[in-house]
Amino acid sequence: MLCCIYMENLVRLLCERGVLKTKRVISAFQTIDRKEFVLHEDKENPYGDYPLSIGDEQTISQPTTVAFMLELLAVAKKDKILDVGSGSGWTTALLAHLTGTKGKVVGVEIIPKLVKLGSGNLAKYDFPHAEIFEAGETLGLPVEAPFDKILVSAADESVPQELIDQLKVGGTMVIPIQNAVCKIHKVSRTENKIEKYEGFRFVPLMH
């Protein structure tokens, strides 16, 4: 019962801050319990608005950041989505909730231990349309391309062309880019348009 209260308090906080806006993303945050995706030995509050370690120098992202990115991504039902840097599986599960069973979500993660962790966490939910794979030599998952949407949860130095190539025409990618400062980029393949938002921190994208 307390967990439900803490989770609702987090959702309320994110709504008050204006990062959670749409009913579908709010529903995803209310349904997918962040506690299920943190390490059991972690004594930090799983509903705190800050990143938490998931081992191997990786983190589960701050809820504010994830909410902001999902609102930018604007997932539609039936979308086919690539989740790059799936970590402990939280973003993959949120995306799977948003697409519904007629969509498809594939996560890729470069650290084998986290592939196992994320897959186990994802299995706590009935998402037959979502799966996590170990990343290969090529960034993303070209064999499953093209995708309607791509979410990247680790920072690169520039927008990777190999991920743009995996987007459908009309598709959208949300990705953090780390130069002098870290900015979240919303990339539209249709309009060749990039929107940039400052004030975030991410672990580096490994590839």
Stockholm file with secondary structure:
# STOCKHOLM 1.0

chainA/1-207         MLCCIYMENLVRLLCERGVLKTKRVISAFQTIDRKEFVLHEDKENPYGDYPLSIGDEQTISQPTTVAFMLELLAVAKKDKILDVGSGSGWTTALLAHLTGTKGKVVGVEIIPKLVKLGSGNLAKYDFPHAEIFEAGETLGLPVEAPFDKILVSAADESVPQELIDQLKVGGTMVIPIQNAVCKIHKVSRTENKIEKYEGFRFVPLMH
#=GR chainA/1-207 SS CHHHHHHHHHHHHHHHTTSCCSHHHHHHHHHSCGGGGSCTTCCSCTTSSSCEEEETTEEECCHHHHHHHHHHHTCCTTCEEEEESCTTSHHHHHHHHHHCTTSEEEEEESCHHHHHHHHHHHTTSCCTTEEEEECCSSSSCGGGCCEEEEEECSBBSSCCHHHHTTEEEEEEEEEEEESSSEEEEEEETTTTEEEEEESCCCCBCCC
#=GC SS_cons         CHHHHHHHHHHHHHHHTTSCCSHHHHHHHHHSCGGGGSCTTCCSCTTSSSCEEEETTEEECCHHHHHHHHHHHTCCTTCEEEEESCTTSHHHHHHHHHHCTTSEEEEEESCHHHHHHHHHHHTTSCCTTEEEEECCSSSSCGGGCCEEEEEECSBBSSCCHHHHTTEEEEEEEEEEEESSSEEEEEEETTTTEEEEEESCCCCBCCC
//
